[in-house]
Amino acid sequence: EKERALVTLQSIADGVITTSFDGKIEYLNPVAEEFTGWSLADAQGQPFENVFVARKESDGEIIKDILYRPLKKKQTIAEEIKVELLKKKIKK
């Protein structure tokens, strides 16, 4: 059952990130790896906000609490703002 779920998550064309209850990364599918710049191996155990960093296009402000805000309010974030997902900087 778990193996089938992983195969499905890996084949989805959207980025998928799963976390533990305390917000630590458990899984990134290949699309999420590409979007964030993090490999699954590097991301596992990291806080969500370290891996998924989004900022407003208009002023560059980092969007804080993007994971917990909808959970606390028990609703989706319906802000009409354009955001950018920042990729991990790779050290050369």
NORBELUR-V21309 format. One record per helix or strand of 3 or more residues. SS is the DSSP state (2 for helix, 1 for strand). FROM is the first residue (numbers start at 1). TO is the last residue. If there is no record, write none. Layout:
BEGIN
SS_FROM_TO + SS_FROM_TO
END
This chain:
BEGIN
2_2_11 + 1_17_19 + 1_24_28 + 2_30_36 + 2_40_43 + 2_48_51 + 1_53_56 + 2_68_73 + 1_83_86
END
